[in-house]
Amino acid sequence: MKKLLIFSAILLFTNIGLIHPQAYNGWAFLPWNIKKDSVESLIKANKSKLSAPNALDADFKYQEMNTWLYFDSLNLLNKVHQRITFSVIQKDEAAAFYKMYKSYLIKTYGKPDHVDNNKKKKNKFMYWKLFQTRIVLNYDYKYKIIDEFGGGSYWVDVVFEAKR
């Protein structure tokens, strides 16, 4: 009976994120609901993992993806948005990156709670509803004109958001 109680406690703590807090209560090296100055300190501490973004308004690049940080009205971190874009001639590279990143998310957070593959709109979505975090992965593989020169793009987009 004692072993069953210990096993149940371990299972409970694992499922609510006490053993793996980043999987449920934050993004990568940033926990949810910390002040902006604490975020800046953690970014400095993790500078070796980051690089300069190639999107003008992104905060930094992490895991090859432009990364934006969002804060609520109290200046607490509540959302992280990442995106990598590919030109029209990089459709295979976009598909390979999506496959690799999808595998990473499944390995890290388990199977998604919902998958939506809209072949007509050429969009794939995966959703995770974790204890304190929602994750949405979007692979947009539809050719689109993005500028006057006729360039097109595909992208892999992922949003991590604190549950309230």
C-alpha positions in Angstrom: 0.0 0.0 0.0 2.9 2.4 0.9 4.5 1.7 -2.5 1.2 2.5 -4.3 0.9 5.8 -2.4 4.5 6.8 -3.3 4.0 5.8 -7.0 0.7 7.8 -7.0 2.5 10.9 -5.6 5.2 10.7 -8.2 2.7 10.3 -11.0 0.7 13.2 -9.6 3.8 15.5 -9.3 4.9 14.5 -12.8 1.5 15.3 -14.3 1.2 18.7 -12.6 4.7 19.8 -13.5 6.6 19.7 -10.3 9.2 17.4 -11.6 9.4 19.0 -15.1 8.3 22.6 -14.4 9.4 24.1 -17.7 7.1 21.7 -19.6 4.1 23.2 -17.8 5.0 26.5 -16.3 6.9 28.5 -18.8 8.9 28.5 -22.0 12.5 27.1 -22.4 14.5 29.0 -19.7 11.8 31.6 -18.8 9.0 30.8 -16.3 5.6 32.4 -16.6 4.6 35.5 -14.6 8.1 36.8 -13.9 8.8 40.5 -14.1 10.4 42.0 -17.2 13.7 42.8 -15.4 14.0 39.2 -14.3 13.4 38.1 -17.9 16.2 40.4 -19.0 18.5 38.8 -16.4 17.7 35.3 -17.5 18.2 36.3 -21.2 21.7 37.6 -20.3 22.4 34.3 -18.4 21.4 32.3 -21.5 23.0 34.6 -24.1 25.0 31.7 -25.5 21.8 30.0 -26.7 20.5 33.1 -28.5 21.4 35.0 -31.7 20.4 38.2 -33.4 17.0 37.9 -35.0 16.4 38.4 -38.7 12.9 39.9 -38.2 13.1 43.6 -37.4 10.8 43.5 -34.4 11.8 40.1 -32.8 13.6 40.1 -29.5 16.1 37.4 -30.4 16.5 34.1 -32.2 16.3 30.8 -30.3 16.4 27.3 -31.9 16.7 29.1 -35.3 13.4 30.8 -34.8 12.7 34.5 -34.4 11.3 35.0 -30.9 9.0 37.6 -29.5 8.2 38.0 -25.8 4.9 39.3 -24.5 4.0 40.8 -21.2 0.7 41.6 -19.5 -0.4 44.9 -18.0 1.7 44.2 -14.8 4.8 43.6 -16.9 4.7 39.8 -16.3 5.8 37.4 -19.0 2.7 35.6 -20.3 3.4 34.6 -24.0 6.3 33.6 -26.3 5.8 33.6 -30.1 8.4 32.0 -32.4 8.5 31.8 -36.2 10.9 30.8 -38.9 10.1 31.7 -42.5 11.3 30.1 -45.7 11.4 31.5 -49.2 9.3 30.1 -52.1 12.3 28.0 -53.2 12.7 26.4 -49.7 9.5 24.4 -49.5 11.5 21.2 -48.7 13.5 22.9 -46.0 10.3 24.3 -44.5 8.8 20.8 -44.4 11.9 19.3 -42.9 12.1 22.0 -40.2 8.4 21.5 -39.3 8.9 17.7 -39.0 12.0 18.2 -36.8 10.3 20.8 -34.6 7.1 18.8 -34.3 9.1 15.8 -33.1 10.9 18.0 -30.6 7.6 19.2 -29.2 6.1 15.7 -29.0 9.2 14.4 -27.3 9.2 17.3 -24.8 5.5 17.6 -24.1 3.9 14.4 -25.3 1.2 13.8 -27.9 -0.8 16.9 -28.8 -4.3 17.2 -27.5 -5.7 18.1 -31.0 -4.4 18.0 -34.6 -6.0 19.9 -37.5 -4.7 19.4 -41.0 -6.5 21.8 -43.4 -5.3 20.6 -46.8 -7.4 23.1 -48.7 -5.8 26.1 -46.8 -2.4 24.2 -46.6 -2.2 24.6 -42.9 -1.4 22.2 -40.1 -2.1 23.0 -36.5 -1.2 21.0 -33.3 -2.4 22.0 -29.8 -1.2 21.1 -26.4 -3.1 22.0 -23.2 -0.6 21.5 -20.4 -1.1 22.3 -16.7 0.0 25.9 -16.9 0.8 26.4 -20.6 -1.0 26.2 -24.0 1.1 25.5 -27.1 0.0 26.0 -30.7 2.2 24.8 -33.5 1.3 26.0 -37.0 2.9 24.9 -40.3 1.7 27.2 -43.1 2.9 25.6 -46.4 0.7 27.6 -48.8 2.5 29.7 -51.4 1.8 33.4 -50.8 3.0 36.6 -52.3 4.6 38.7 -49.6 6.1 41.6 -51.5 6.0 43.5 -54.8 8.8 41.3 -56.2 6.6 38.2 -56.2 8.5 36.4 -53.4 6.6 33.8 -51.4 7.1 32.2 -48.1 6.2 29.3 -45.9 6.5 29.3 -42.1 6.6 27.3 -38.9 5.0 29.2 -36.1 4.7 28.2 -32.4 3.0 30.1 -29.6 3.5 29.3 -25.9 1.0 31.0 -23.6 0.5 31.0 -19.9 -2.9 29.7 -18.8 -4.8 32.1 -16.6 
